[in-house]
Amino acid sequence: MKKVLILHGWSGSDFPHWQSHLAMQLIENNYTVSFPALPNRDLPKLDEWLNYLDVEMKHFKPDIVVCHSLANILWFHYINNYEVKMIEKLMLVAPVPPTCSIEKLSTFFPYLIPTDLRAKEKIMACGDNDPYITIEESYRLHDLLGIGLKVLEGAGHISTANGFGKLDCAFDWIAR
């Protein structure tokens, strides 16, 4: 039975967000899922999120990690600063560029782009019209990470606000 850790971004991914649907779909298909609420999700602090993730990684020992938005940056900081065992799969959805001017998120920026994502298989998905990262920045990040890329037309930040209550391609990629 595969274990999947789902990490939300700023303000969480409550139902009907695609990550909530993904968690339910994985459980229905006999995956073990951890979908924790990261601390102070509306006013996140990098050190709090890193500490929480470190405990969760050591306790849960996931095979697969799915990150959305700010959680991608959390993953980058984590693997750049902690000893992390190789996982089977990593899915990065709607990442943000290395710099950001949103004051509430300042502890996460800037970040270093990792040279090793600590995953055997990895993919990145982004919208072609994400308000937080241009499509050109997404392609640049994709190139720097050496990762597969799925561009979703008109998907924005791939969130409930953009019509993503479900993201079937996420489950399909994990289950293949």
C-alpha positions as CSV (number, residue, x, y, z in Angstrom):
1,M,0.0,0.0,0.0
2,K,1.5,3.3,-1.1
3,K,1.6,6.3,1.2
4,V,0.8,9.7,-0.2
5,L,1.6,13.0,1.6
6,I,-0.5,15.9,0.3
7,L,0.8,19.4,1.2
8,H,-1.4,22.5,0.8
9,G,-0.4,26.0,0.0
10,W,-1.2,29.3,1.6
11,S,-4.7,29.2,3.3
12,G,-5.1,25.5,2.8
13,S,-6.9,23.3,0.3
14,D,-10.2,22.6,2.0
15,F,-13.0,20.8,0.2
16,P,-13.9,21.3,-2.6
17,H,-10.3,22.0,-3.6
18,W,-8.7,19.4,-5.9
19,Q,-6.3,18.2,-3.2
20,S,-9.3,17.3,-1.0
21,H,-10.8,15.3,-3.9
22,L,-7.5,13.7,-4.6
23,A,-7.2,12.6,-0.9
24,M,-10.6,11.0,-1.0
25,Q,-9.9,9.3,-4.4
26,L,-6.6,7.9,-3.1
27,I,-8.2,6.5,0.0
28,E,-11.0,4.9,-2.0
29,N,-8.3,3.2,-4.0
30,N,-6.5,1.8,-1.0
31,Y,-3.7,4.4,-0.6
32,T,-2.7,5.6,2.8
33,V,-3.0,9.4,2.8
34,S,-1.7,12.1,5.1
35,F,-3.2,15.5,4.3
36,P,-2.2,17.6,7.3
37,A,-3.3,21.2,8.0
38,L,0.0,23.0,8.2
39,P,0.3,25.5,11.1
40,N,-0.9,29.0,10.7
41,R,-1.9,28.4,7.1
42,D,-3.2,31.9,6.7
43,L,0.0,33.6,8.0
44,P,2.6,30.9,7.3
45,K,6.1,31.0,8.6
46,L,8.7,28.9,6.9
47,D,10.4,27.6,10.1
48,E,7.0,26.4,11.5
49,W,6.1,24.7,8.2
50,L,9.6,23.1,7.9
51,N,9.5,21.7,11.5
52,Y,6.0,20.3,10.9
53,L,7.1,18.7,7.6
54,D,10.2,17.2,9.1
55,V,8.1,15.5,11.8
56,E,5.6,14.3,9.2
57,M,8.2,13.0,6.9
58,K,9.9,11.0,9.7
59,H,6.6,9.7,11.1
60,F,4.6,9.0,7.9
61,K,7.5,8.1,5.5
62,P,5.6,8.8,2.3
63,D,6.3,7.1,-1.0
64,I,4.7,10.0,-2.9
65,V,4.4,13.7,-2.2
66,V,2.0,16.1,-3.8
67,C,2.6,19.9,-3.3
68,H,0.4,22.8,-4.3
69,S,1.5,26.5,-4.6
70,L,3.5,27.5,-1.5
71,A,4.0,23.9,-0.5
72,N,6.3,23.6,-3.6
73,I,8.5,26.2,-2.0
74,L,8.3,24.4,1.3
75,W,9.5,21.2,-0.4
76,F,12.4,23.1,-2.0
77,H,13.5,24.6,1.3
78,Y,13.1,21.2,3.0
79,I,15.3,19.2,0.6
80,N,17.8,22.0,0.5
81,N,18.2,22.0,4.3
82,Y,17.4,18.5,5.5
83,E,18.6,15.1,4.8
84,V,15.7,13.6,2.8
85,K,15.4,10.0,1.6
86,M,14.5,9.4,-2.0
87,I,10.7,9.1,-2.6
88,E,9.1,7.4,-5.6
89,K,7.1,10.3,-7.0
90,L,6.8,14.0,-6.5
91,M,4.1,16.2,-8.0
92,L,4.5,20.0,-8.0
93,V,1.3,21.9,-8.9
94,A,1.1,25.6,-9.5
95,P,4.6,26.6,-8.1
96,V,5.5,30.2,-7.6
97,P,8.7,32.0,-8.8
98,P,11.8,32.4,-6.6
99,T,10.8,35.9,-5.6
100,C,7.5,37.1,-4.3
101,S,6.3,40.5,-3.0
102,I,3.4,39.2,-0.8
103,E,4.4,40.3,2.7
104,K,2.6,37.5,4.5
105,L,4.8,35.0,2.7
106,S,8.1,36.8,3.1
107,T,9.8,34.0,5.2
108,F,9.6,31.6,2.2
109,F,11.4,34.0,-0.3
110,P,13.7,34.0,-2.0
111,Y,14.4,30.3,-2.4
112,L,17.1,28.3,-4.0
113,I,16.1,26.0,-6.9
114,P,17.2,22.5,-5.9
115,T,19.5,20.4,-8.0
116,D,17.9,17.2,-6.7
117,L,14.2,17.0,-6.0
118,R,14.7,13.7,-4.1
119,A,12.2,11.8,-6.2
120,K,12.6,9.1,-8.8
121,E,9.7,10.3,-10.9
122,K,8.6,13.9,-10.9
123,I,6.1,16.2,-12.7
124,M,5.1,19.8,-12.5
125,A,1.6,21.1,-13.5
126,C,0.8,24.8,-14.1
127,G,-1.8,27.0,-15.6
128,D,-0.9,29.0,-18.7
129,N,-2.5,32.0,-17.0
130,D,-1.5,31.7,-13.3
131,P,-1.6,35.1,-11.6
132,Y,1.5,34.2,-9.4
133,I,3.8,33.0,-12.1
134,T,4.0,33.7,-15.8
135,I,4.1,30.8,-18.3
136,E,7.6,31.8,-19.2
137,E,8.7,31.6,-15.6
138,S,7.0,28.2,-15.4
139,Y,8.9,26.9,-18.4
140,R,12.2,28.3,-16.9
141,L,11.5,26.6,-13.6
142,H,10.7,23.4,-15.4
143,D,14.0,23.6,-17.3
144,L,16.0,24.3,-14.2
145,L,14.4,21.4,-12.3
146,G,14.7,19.0,-15.2
147,I,11.1,17.8,-14.6
148,G,8.1,16.8,-16.8
149,L,5.6,19.6,-17.3
150,K,1.8,19.6,-17.9
151,V,0.4,23.0,-18.9
152,L,-3.3,23.3,-18.2
153,E,-5.0,25.8,-20.5
154,G,-6.9,28.5,-18.7
155,A,-6.3,26.9,-15.3
156,G,-5.1,29.9,-13.4
157,H,-3.5,28.8,-10.1
158,I,-5.2,25.4,-10.3
159,S,-7.5,26.0,-7.4
160,T,-11.2,26.0,-6.5
161,A,-11.4,29.6,-7.6
162,N,-10.3,28.5,-11.0
163,G,-12.8,25.7,-11.2
164,F,-10.6,22.8,-9.9
165,G,-12.7,20.8,-7.5
166,K,-11.2,17.8,-9.2
167,L,-7.9,17.3,-11.0
168,D,-8.2,13.8,-12.5
169,C,-4.8,13.9,-14.1
170,A,-3.2,14.1,-10.6
171,F,-4.8,10.7,-9.6
172,D,-4.0,9.2,-13.0
173,W,-0.3,10.1,-12.7
174,I,0.0,8.8,-9.2
175,A,-1.9,5.6,-9.9
176,R,0.0,4.7,-13.1
